[in-house]
Amino acid sequence: MKQPNPVYLSFQRGGKGSGVTRVEKLIMHPTLKEQLLAAYKKRLGCGGTIRDGALEVQGDRRDLIEADLKAQGFQVRRSGG
């Protein structure tokens, strides 16, 4: 399925910890999102979750995730952080 709008990539730092990289507005079946998240977690050696339909990966991983999503054919926009 073609993604009509860009995917938004942001970094949010909470009160403690190293913060999370969020991938928002990704139009994908929930099962495929879980598979993509599992692949990032394994490759990056970090934790992550899906919250409100957005992928959250622990740490500042914007550069690697942006390159990976672009390689898969997604348009990526950075927002915030």
Stockholm file with secondary structure:
# STOCKHOLM 1.0

chainA/1-81         MKQPNPVYLSFQRGGKGSGVTRVEKLIMHPTLKEQLLAAYKKRLGCGGTIRDGALEVQGDRRDLIEADLKAQGFQVRRSGG
#=GR chainA/1-81 SS CCCSSCEEEEEECCSSSSCEEEEESCCCCHHHHHHHHHHHHHHHTCCEEEETTEEEEESCCHHHHHHHHHHTTCCEEECCC
#=GC SS_cons        CCCSSCEEEEEECCSSSSCEEEEESCCCCHHHHHHHHHHHHHHHTCCEEEETTEEEEESCCHHHHHHHHHHTTCCEEECCC
//
